[in-house]
Amino acid sequence: LQLRRVRVMGANRIELSGFTDTMRERLTAYGLFHEIISWKLRMFVPTDSAGPAVLERVLGRYPVQRIGEREAA
């Protein structure tokens, strides 16, 4: 799994990528929301006050394994 900051439709979001279809239901139960953008399912951490709790649940289940360098835009 990979978390990264992205800009979607003019708004900054935190996107979770690398999930499988079997993980989708669990991640939705944790509080992530999904959208279909350009015929691709994408999952995001809420950026409102619920976001930190959602992120804590995700990281509790899937701990950080490494932190990568930022990619150039």
Sequence and secondary structure as in RCSB ss.txt:
>XXXX:A:sequence
LQLRRVRVMGANRIELSGFTDTMRERLTAYGLFHEIISWKLRMFVPTDSAGPAVLERVLGRYPVQRIGEREAA
>XXXX:A:secstr
 EEEEEEETTEEEEEEES  HHHHHHHHHHT EEEEETTEEEEEE  STTHHHHHHHHHHHS           
